[in-house]
């Protein structure tokens, strides 16, 4: 079916281009110079009629005859040149170029394309993605094949401190503070395998008391040591972290990355979309998500998705100025920011998290009655989105507007 459609479209476009060229070759189309010549001769006759009726003077008639005569000579010359080249000269050249482009296009596709490749229904694509997921290398295999990192220059005094830290951890392998510090500094030096090993020992030492942040950090170090690949072992640690704290943002970012690496944008998109809407804008995972979210939405089957605009906030100068403000001036500045957020949401709309932030901010600055109006409006806007309503209700409850 695909080839039939392509052939039909190519034939239709080719005929549309060739039809006027073939008419010109057969002499059915009148040259432009012949039309111009007829017009100029009619103009000369019109000048004579105007002169006979006394509409124009003899001097004006002579001037017009001379001007139109030059145009007649030019048109006649162009007509003679076209006849000398033959009626189909330019048409044949154009047809030749069109044929060459068609042949070149077919040759390029046969050479660079995949004409024999079979269709990939969605079920087969999902099956292939599942196979890629199952065939991932282990952590040890991925680390063995990961590209080597270029070592950063280390000052002598810092290198001496790291050596002392390693010796101290070797003497006290059950010191959680030493293990955490060693993992941090090995990571800064680019020794990801060593950082991962130190963090693994820390997590093993914590046992069931390991926090979600410690587990996510271990998973992230495993990913870095594996050259960016989320291995089955790293996924196990990540699942444990999210089971401990399902809201951990870095863990959710890695979960979306895992789905992307295994060709499942439909699963990655809702995870990253929620992270982007929650913010904050200066979180380290927001920039890569914002750069990829539009393409990810298209791949996930939601081409109409529009990512939320970055939330405006005070810049460094504004924060510095706020230190010198009186409480009244600082309150006015905050009120202005809240007013700007409300204006943007009213004009452009926004995510449930932005509406929740507006509700909470209005209560903070003492405008609880207005916050209730915004809460009511938000319930109307997001009536068909249970998850969004839940986010808004939590904000309203914390602000004392709902039970």
N, C-alpha and C positions, 0 to 999 in steps of 0.2 A: 504493500500500500504506500509506503514511504516513497519508493522509487516512482510509482505512478504519479503521485502528487508532484514530486520534483520535476518529472518530465513534462507534465501538463503546464506547470508554472513557467518552466523554461521556454516551452513552445509558445505560450501566450505572450511572454515578454519579447521573445525574438520576432514574432509576427508583428507586434505593435511597433517595433523599431524598424523592421524591414519594409513595412507597407508603404510609407511615404517615399522611401528610397527607390522602391520598385516603380512607383508611379512616376517619379522624376525620370527614371531611366527610359520608360516607355513614352515619354513626351507628353504624358497626360497633364502634368503640372506646368503651368505657364511660368517662364522665368520672370523674376522681379523686374528686370530691366525692360521687358516688353510692356509690362503694366505701367511703369513709369513713363515710357515713351508715349503711350496712349493718353495719359493724363496731361503731359506737357503739350501735346498737339491740341487737345481740347482747350487748354488754357490760351493757346495762340488764337484759336477761333473765337474765344470769348473776348479777347482783346480787340479783335476786328469788329465784333458786334458792338462793343462799348464805344468804339471810335465812331462807328456809323451813327449811333444814337446820340452822340455828343456828350456822353457821360464823362469821357476823359479827353484831355488835350492830345494833340499830335505828338508833342514832345514826350509826354508820359507813355503814349502808346509805343513810341520808338524805343524808349528805355526798357519797357516790359518785354518787347520783342527780342531785344538783345539778351536780356537776362534769361528768358525762357529758352532762347536759342542755344545758349551755352549748356543748359540742362539737357536739351534734346540731343546735342552732340555727345555729351557724356553718357547718356543712356544708350544711345546707338552704339557707342564704342564698347560698353559693357555687354550689350547683346551680341555683338560680333565676336567678342572674346569667348563668351559662353558657347556660341555655336562652334568655334574653332576647337574647343576642348571636347566637344561631343556631348550629347544629351545625358549620357549616363556615367561620365567620367568620375565625378565626385561620389556618385551613388555606389559605383563598383568599389571604390576605395573604402567607403564606409562599411559596405557589406563584407569586404575582406577583413577589416579590423574586427568587426563583430564576430566573424567566424573564428579568427585567431584567438579572441578572448574566450570564446566558448571552448575551443580545444584546450587552451591553457588551463582553464578552470577545471575541466574534466581530468587532465593530466595531474594537476596539483592535488586534487582530491584522491585520485588513485594512488599517488605517491605518498602523501602525508596523512590521508584519512584512513578509515577502517571500513571499507565498503562491505566486507564480509562479516562484520560483527553482528551478532544476533541482538534482538531487543532485550531489554532488561526490565521486566515487570517489577513493580514495587516489592512483591513477595520475594522475588529472587534477590533483589538488592538487599533486603533485610537479612536474608539467609547468608549472603556474602559478607555483610557486616558482622554477623554473628560468628562466622568462620574466622574473620580477622581478629575478633575479640578473643576467641578461643586459642588462636595460634600465637598470641603475644609471647615474647621471650621472658624468661625469668629475670629476677633482679640481678642475679650474678651474670647471666648472659648479656643483659643490656649494659651493665657497667663495664664488662670486658670489651664490648664493641663501641662504647661511647667515645666520641672524639675527645682527645686530650685537651685540657684547658691550659691556656698560656699562663704561667705563673706570674703573678704581679710582684714587682720589686718590693722587698720588705726591709725596712730600716733595721740596722743591727740591734738597736736596743729593744725593738718590738720582737724581733726573732728570738732574742734571749729570753724575753718574758714568756713567749709561747713555749719555748723549750722547758722553762721552769714549770709552766702550767701542765704540760704533758707529764713531767716527772711527778708532780704532785698528784695528778689523777691516777697515775700508775701505782703510787703508794697508797692512795685511798680510793679504790675503785667504786666504793659504795657511797661516795659523797655526791649527792644530787646537785648541789650548787656548783661543784667543780666540773661535773659532766655537762651541765647546761652552759657554763662559761666556755668549756673546751669546744662544744659543738658550735657555739656562736663564732668563736675566733677561727676555727678551722674553715667555717663557711666564708668568713671574710677573706681568708687567704686563698680561697678557691679550691681547697682540699675537700671536695664534696663527699668522697667516700669516707674520709676520716670523720667529717662532721656527721654524716649519717650513722656511722658506727657509734660515736659518742652519744647521739640522741637515742639510738636504739638501746644502749645500755641504761640510759636514764629512764626510758619507758619501761624496760624490763624491771628496773629497780622499783619503780612506782607500782607496777602490777595493776590491779584493778582500780587503784587510786589515780592512775594517769589521767590528766585533764584532757579535754578536747583540744585545747591549744597545743599541748605537748604532742598529742597524736597527729594533729594536722601538720605540725612542724616536721615531725619524722617523715610523714608521707611526702611533704614537699621536698625534703632533702633527698629522699629516695628517688623522686622524679628528676631532680637536678643531677644526681649521681648517675642516673640511667640515660643521660643525654636528652631529657625532656619527655621520655616515655613513661606513662603510668603503667607499671608492671602489675601482675596479679598480686604480688606481695604488697606493693604500695596501695593498691585498691583495697586490700583487706584492712590495712591500717586506717585508710580513709573512711571505710564503712564503720569501723569501730569508733572513730572520732565523731562522725555524724550521728551515730547511735547515742553517744554521750551528750552531744549538743547539736540537734538538727539545725539550729539557726546559725552555726558558725560560718561566717561569710567566706573565709578563705577555703574552708572545706567544700562549700557549695561551688566555689569557682573551680576547684580541682575536679569536682564531680561533673560539671559541664564540660571541662576540658577532656575528661575521660570519654564522654559520649562523642565529642568531636573527633577524637583520635580513632574511634571505632566506627566512623561514618554514620552517626545517628544525630544529625542536626535537629531532628524533630524532638529528641529528648533534651538536647543541650539548650535549645532556645528558651523554653519556659524557665529553666534554672537561671540562666544569665539575664533574662529579661527582668526577673524579680530582683536580682542583685542590683541591676542598673537603676531600677526604680527606687530601691531602698537607699542607695548611696551609702555613705556620703561621697561627694564628688572627688574628694582628695584621697579616697581609698586606693591602694595600689592596683586593685583588680578592675577598677572602673575604666581606666584608659584603654586597656586591651579589649574589654567588653564593648565599649562605645565604638571602637574602631571596626569591630567585626559584626556588630549586632544587626545591621541592615542586611548584609549578605546572608547572615545566619537565618534571619527571618524569612528571606526569599527561599532558601533551601528547605526551611521547615514548612513551607506552604502557606506563609502569611506575608505576602508581598506588600500588603497595605499597612503594615506596622510602621508607626512613626515613633522613634525613640524619644523619651522625654528630654527636654532641653536642660542643660546644666543649671542647677539651682544657683541664682546669684547670691553672693555673700560678700562680706566686707573684705577689702584687700588689706595688705600689710599696713599701708599708711592710715587707713581708717581705724584699724585696731590700735595702732600707736596713738592716734589722736584720742581714742576712747579712754586711754589711761588718764588723760588730763582733764576729762570732762567732769562736770558736776553730775550727781545722780539724776537731776532733771534732764540735763542735756543727753546723758546716755540713754535715758528712757525715750527721749524724742528720736534718737537715732534708731533704736530698736523698733519703735513704732513705724518709722519710715520704711524700714526693711520689711516689716510685716505687711504694710500697705502695698509695697511693690509686689510682694508674693501674691497677695490677694488679687491685685489688678491683673497680673499675668495669668493666674488660674481662671479668672473670669473671662479673659479674652481668648486665651489659647488652650485652656484645659490643662490637665496634668494628671499625674499618677495618684493612686490612693494615698501613698506615703506623703506626697506633697500636701494633699488636702488635710491629712492627719496632722502634719506639722503646722499648718495654718491654724487649725482648731486649737492645738495646744498653745501656740504662740499668742493667740488672742486672749486666752485665759490668763497667761503669764503677765500680760501688760494691762490687765484689769478690764478687758472688754468681753466679759463672760456672756452677756446678752447677745452681742454680735456673733460670738462663737457658736451659740445655739442656733442662730440663723444659718451659719455656714454648715453646721452639722446636719441640719434639716435638708439644705440644698444638696449636700454631698450624698445623703441617703437616696435622694431622687436620682442623681446622676448615675450612681453605681448600683441601682436597684437590681439589675440583672447580673451582678457579679458578686456572688456570695463571699469569695475570698477578700475582695476589696472592702465589702461591708464589714467583714470581721476586723480588718486592719483599722478602719475608721472607728468602729465601736470600741476597740481597745483604747484608742487615743481619747475618745470622748469619755470613756469611763475613768481613765487616769486624770482627766481634766475636771471630773466631777459633773459632767453633763449627762451621763447615762449611768444606769445601774447594771 
